Amino acid sequence: MTAIPGSRSPAVMDTPDAAAALLDTTSTALRDVLDLHRIDPEANFFSLGGNSLLAVRVAGRLSRALGQRIPATAVLNHPTARGLARHLAELVSEPASPAPCAPPSAPADATGTDRFPLSAAQRRVWLLHEVDPERLDHLVTVSFEVTGELDPVVARTAWHRVAERHEALRTRFEPSAPGGEEPCQVVESEPLTEFTFLDTVRFPEAVRVRIVAERVALLRRTPLSLRTGPLSRIALLRTAPSRYRLELIVHHIVCDGWSLALLWQDFLDAYRRVAAGEPGPGPSPHRFRDHVRWERRTESARWPAQADRVTRRFADRPEELPLPIAPAPVDEHDDGDDVSLPLPAGLGTALARAGAEGGHTRLTLALAALAVLLHRISGSEDLVIAVPMAGRVRPEDEGTVGLFVNTALARIRLDGARDVPTLVARARDEAAEVLDCQTYPFDQLVSRLGVPRDGTRMPLARVSLAVQDFAEAPLPDPDLGFTWVEHDPAERQSKLDLAFSLTSGGAAGRPTLTVTYRPSLFRRRTVDAWAEQYLIALENVTRAVTGGAS
């Protein structure tokens, strides 16, 4: 990107050359993230497909180019290249805050050790795992139905190349480093992963179906050991001629939803290379240890100020949200299920229009709609909602496999909000807070507020909302000889009482709402009804801010 010449003084930033350079920097960042060859300086970010996650990515590139942190809200509130450049001219004239993006660092240390500390997000998962090593809610599960000819030998070699490429799949965890008290992660030179193949075609159909069901259940219900590894297992089952079931189980401490798309893209590339007799691409230049180092040396400097900020926002939080429950006896390791509904036809278009015309992100509108639903079923006018955030604020994090996701909190007060614009304005303010504080460790907030920890449920919030705008699993190239359809397995152990998730649908599907819930608290028919009511609320809120058109 083009760097801004000269100093950051207002006089210099007002010069034509500096203004042109800043516009070029802004346009370049937008082109890179939106994958466009050129961009009109007056084109609207939302009209070009922008969303809150892409705004974070644009802000990361601008932060790197300008040498100081640029908030994602700058992109959302100034959605054209020219308007953003003018706004940045004011920001960069002020004293620079620590830049969120340090240049790629050297190896872990001079001794070449492969031990390094845990990130803030990993520490929380580690602590929960220590309380209950048998818990299943930290197992990330992906399932594909494969049609065509998938060579199991090629697939095994390809997956091992993926594990060699990403150090997250060669990692295990120890309680403490030598001479230290903190847990540490250890990267092994060889892949810590497991690949199995089972051909069931020779069995009668009834037996085949039972074998596959039992094998998949065993895969999903067997915990992964953090100390010894492996922290990922993949199974390929041949279920019929030219039909397969591909299952991946990976521990959340080394992988998040964003990482899955990276892994599958690399798997398809490795499969093609192996089938063609080509060498692999080699180790990924993006290493999770570099993120940990940056977090500890740079990003953590922002946390004390954020701690005061979030503590003030939630110190007088309401008591636990009074959701109507119907208790039932359920084993705690099987206390999870979900319902999924496609978004109504036209709602996706309406959401896009709300962004283009009013600058409203899907997160803002989704928060407003969830506030309507929760008020309706609980009667509460002060709502605390957990919001999982990607946590990838540096450009290099976009290509790194690991656990970046963090939980932020939104608080929406409905008192006095008697119309949709007022509600949406409050939701927009909360979405901005969530974006700006997305790296502040959730467990530190829990400690600051003095909330007792309970390993069976998330503290501070009973309900969460995730708006997933990251890429989903890519489709295989037709030349590979097979295609696949991804299935999202139901949760078997829920982290929250209710977890709402909006997915964009990707290239292979349509936008979907999934509500994960605890069967020990709610009946499925009740959650089904709430999911339908939520979509109605989302549609009504969206239509209200777009003048009723969809």
Secondary structure, 3 states (H helix, E strand, C coil): CCCCCCCCCHHHHCCHHHHHHHHHHHHHHHHHHHCCCCCCCCCCCCCCCCCHHHHHHHHHHHHHHHCCCCCHHHHHHCCCHHHHHHHHHHHCCCCCCCCCCCCCCCCCCCCCCCEEECCHHHHHHHHHHHHCCCCCCCEEEEEEEEEECCCHHHHHHHHHHHHHHCHHHHEEEECCCCCCCCCEEEECCCCCCEEEEEECCCCCHHHHHHHHHHHHHHHHHCCCCCCCCCCEEEEEEEEECCEEEEEEEEEHHHCCHHHHHHHHHHHHHHHHHHHCCCCCCCCCCCCHHHHHHHHHHCHHHHHHHHHHHHHHHHCCCCCCCCCCCCCCCCCHHHCCEEEEEECCCCHHHHHHHHHHHHCCCHHHHHHHHHHHHHHHHHCCCEEEEEEEECCCCCHHHHHCCCCCCEEEEEEEECCCCCCHHHHHHHHHHHHHHHHHCCCCCHHHHHHHCCCCCCCCCCCCCCEEEEEECCCCCCCCCHHHCEEEEEECCCCCCCCCCEEEEEECCCCCCCCEEEEEECCCCCCHHHHHHHHHHHHHHHHHHHHHHCCCCC
